[in-house]
Amino acid sequence: MNSKETERAEPVNFIQAIIDKDRESNRYGGRVHLRFPPEPNGYLHIGHAKSICLNFGLAAKNNGLCNLRFDDTNPAKEEIEYIESIIRDVHWLGFDWEDRLYYASDYFERMYQDALTLVKEGKAYVCDLSAEEIREYRGTFTKPGKESPYRNRSIEENLTLFQQMREGKFEDGSRVLRAKIDMNSPNLNMRDPVIYRILREAHPRTGDDWCIYPMYDYAHPLEDYYEGITHSVCTLEFEDHRPLYEWVLDNIHAIEPPQQIEFARLNLSKTIMSKRKLRFLIENGYVSEWDDPRLPTISGLRRRGYTPEAIRNFCDRIGVAKTNSIVDVRFLEHCIREDLNKRAMRAMAVLNPLKLIIDNYPEDLIEEMDSENNPEDPAAGIRKVPFSKELYIEREDFNEEPPPKYYRLAPGREVRLKNAYIVKCTDFVRDEKTGEIREIHCIYDPDTRSGRPGAQRKVKSTLHWVSARFAHKAEVRLYDYLLLDSIEEEETEEEGDRDFVRLLNPKSLEILKDSLIEPGLKNMAAGEKIQFMRKGYFCVDPDSTPDNPVFNRIVSLKDSWEKIQKKN
C-alpha cells in the first residue's frame, strides 16, 4: 500500500466551509478573525473547551487571529477570580491570544454613544415598565406583543431620560432603554428588546463609573464589530438571537459587519454542563469548589489529572455539528487513557490492603525486583522494587470461597506476584472481634522468579503487591460520575436547579486513607501522573505532602468505549 492510499483527507466542518467560501470571494479582504468570548461569572468547563479549541483552531488553520474577550456586562455576577481562572485555563489548554485580550468594559463609552445614535434616529426609547410588565407586554409564541405606552416618546424626551439614566437620577429597575423594532415579530427577541438597564453595582474593572450597563444581546455584536471579527461562532441557543445581532449592526451602520454562525454545544452524558447548576452545587456544599475533581470544569479536570492534549484531542474528534446531541462521557475517558497509556509510568499501589505472609521466605532477606516503568515506552527503563517476607495485596484479590471464574488467590490456589514469585495459599487468619480476614499465609517457589528456570511455569492470575516493610501510607480518592444519569441542560430557567440534585451520585467520591504505595512514590510532585497497576490512572493532588501523599483517580483501566467500538 503506497502513502497516497494511506492518506485520509481531513473532513471539512461546515464552519470551515463558510470560511473557505468567504476567502474565495475575498469577503473581509480574505481576513479570518475569531474570538472566544466568555462571561466571567464562573469557571470554564469542558463545553467551553470545545469552543476554545474550535475558535483558536480555526484561526490557526486559516492563518488568522483569535481574541480572548470577556463579556463583562453584568457586574452583579462577575468577579476578578473568574477572569483570572479563565486566563489560566485557556493558557493551560495550549492557546495564546498574544496582545489581543479585550473586555466589553473597554467599550462602554463607545456602546453608550452608539445607543445615543439609536435614540437620535428614533430606533430606541426609554421605557418605564417594570421587568414583569415588559414580559407581560412581550406576548408569547402564539400571542403577539403589545406596545409599551412609552414607545412613542419624542426623541428629545428619550435623549434626556437616557442621559439622566447614565447620571444616576433614577432608581435601579425603574427605567430601561429598549430597541424599537417590532412587537408583532414572530421572534420574541425582536419585540423591542431591552438594551440598557440601571444597575448600581460596582464593576470589577470600571468600579462605580457606570450605573447603567448594556445587555448582552446589544453589547456582543458591537464588541465583535469593534474588534474586526469576521466570523462570530456561538452555540445553537443563540440562533434565535441572530436577527437581533444583525439588527444592531445594521442600525449602527456597521461597515463589513461580522457574521454570526451557530454550532451545537457539547452535551456530555452523566455530566452537569450548566454553569448555574455548577455554582448551585458549590454554594450548597455538594462539592468543595470549582476545582473539585468531580466537576467538568477545566480546573477540576486539571486537578483530577486530565491533560490538555487529551482534552484537545477529544474536542477535535467529536467534531462540529449543526444539531444538538449527547456525547458519551466514556469517549472523553477513552481519550485520556490513550494519552496516559503512552506517558504515565507504572507502579504498584494497594488500595485496600490485606497482609500476605510467605512462611517459607527467609526472615531477613530483602530482594529488589526489576519492574518496567512503562511497557509502551522502552526508553522508560526499569526500577527496583523491594520484596520481603511480609507483603500486602488487595483485599479483593483473596476469596476463601471463590466463585466460578475467580482466578485470584484462594486456599490451595497459586498466583504469581508481579515481577516476583509464584505463591500458594496455605492458610488464613481471621480477626477474633470482627471476623474479617486479617492475614493470609502462603509458601513460595524459589525457582519461579523472573530469569530462573521455573519462571515459565504458568498460573492463571498475576497480582500486584507492596512490601509491608517498605511501603508508604497514602490517601487515595476514588472519583465516580457526579450524576447517576444524564439530564437535559437548560440555561434559561432556574426552577430545575434543586430538582437535579436527586440525580447526584452518593458514591461519587470514596476516600481511602490506608492505602499503601511503593516507597519511591511518596515524593511525587503535585500534578504528576502514574498508572497504579490493575487499578487505573492516578494524579498527585495539590493537597499531597511527602508525609501524606494524596492521589486522585483520573480514570480506571477498563475502557468500555474501546470495547463498544470493536463490537461495532
C-alpha positions, 0 to 999 in steps of 0.5 A: 500500500503506497502513502497516497492510499494511506492518506485520509483527507481531513473532513471539512466542518461546515464552519470551515466551509463558510470560511473557505467560501468567504476567502474565495470571494475575498469577503473581509479582504480574505481576513479570518478573525475569531474570538472566544468570548466568555462571561466571567461569572464562573469557571470554564468547563469542558463545553467551553473547551470545545469552543476554545479549541474550535475558535483558536483552531480555526484561526490557526488553520486559516492563518488568522487571529483569535481574541480572548474577550470577556463579556463583562456586562453584568457586574452583579455576577462577575468577579476578578477570580473568574477572569483570572481562572479563565486566563489560566485555563485557556493558557493551560489548554495550549492557546495564546491570544498574544496582545489581543485580550479585550473586555466589553468594559473597554467599550462602554463609552463607545456602546453608550454613544452608539445607543445615543445614535439609536435614540437620535434616529428614533430606533430606541426609547426609554421605557418605564415598565417594570421587568414583569410588565415588559414580559407581560407586554412581550406576548408569547409564541402564539400571542403577539406583543403589545406596545409599551405606552412609552414607545412613542416618546419624542426623541428629545424626551428619550435623549434626556431620560437616557442621559439622566439614566447614565447620571444616576437620577433614577432608581435601579429597575425603574427605567430601561432603554429598549430597541424599537423594532417590532412587537408583532415579530414572530421572534420574541427577541425582536419585540423591542428588546431591552438594551440598557438597564440601571444597575448600581453595582460596582464593576470589577474593572470600571468600579462605580463609573457606570450605573447603567450597563448594556445587555448582552444581546446589544453589547456582543455584536458591537464588541465583535464589530469593534474588534474586526471579527469576521466570523462570530461562532456561538452555540445553537441557543443563540440562533434565535438571537441572530436577527437581533445581532444583525439588527444592531449592526445594521442600525449602527451602520456597521461597515463589513459587519461580522457574521454570526454562525451557530454550532451545537454545544457539547452535551456530555452524558452523566455530566452537569454542563450548566454553569448555574447548576455548577455554582448551585452545587458549590454554594450548597456544599455538594462539592468543595469548589470549582476545582473539585475533581468531580466537576467538568470544569477545566480546573477540576479536570486539571486537578483530577489529572486530565491533560490538555492534549487529551482534552484537545484531542477529544474536542477535535474528534467529536467534531462540529455539528449543526444539531444538538446531541449527547456525547458519551462521557466514556469517549472523553475517558477513552481519550485520556487513557490513550494519552496516559497509556503512552506517558504515565509510568507504572507502579504498584499501589494497594488500595485496600490492603490485606497482609500476605505472609510467605512462611517459607521466605527467609526472615531477613532477606530483602530482594529488589525486583526489576519492574518496567516503568512503562511497557509502551515506552522502552526508553522508560527503563526499569526500577527496583522494587523491594520484596520481603517476607511480609507483603500486602495485596488487595483485599479483593484479590483473596476469596476463601470461597471463590466463585466460578471464574475467580482466578485470584488467590484462594486456599490451595490456589497459586498466583504469581506476584508481579515481577516476583514469585509464584505463591500458594495459599496455605492458610488464613487468619481471621480477626477474633472481634470482627471476623474479617480476614486479617492475614493470609499465609502462603509458601513460595517457589524459589525457582519461579522468579523472573530469569530462573528456570521455573519462571515459565511455569504458568498460573492463571492470575498475576497480582500486584503487591507492596512490601509491608516493610517498605511501603508508604501510607497514602490517601487515595480518592476514588472519583465516580460520575457526579450524576447517576444519569444524564439530564437535559441542560437548560440555561434559561430557567432556574426552577430545575436547579434543586430538582437535579440534585436527586440525580447526584451520585452518593458514591461519587467520591470514596476516600481511602486513607490506608492505602499503601504505595511503593516507597519511591512514590511518596515524593511525587510532585503535585500534578504528576501522573502514574498508572497504579497497576490493575487499578487505573490512572492516578494524579498527585493532588495539590493537597499531597505532602511527602508525609501524606501523599494524596492521589486522585483517580483520573480514570480506571483501566477498563475502557468500555468505549474501546470495547463498544467500538470493536463490537461495532 
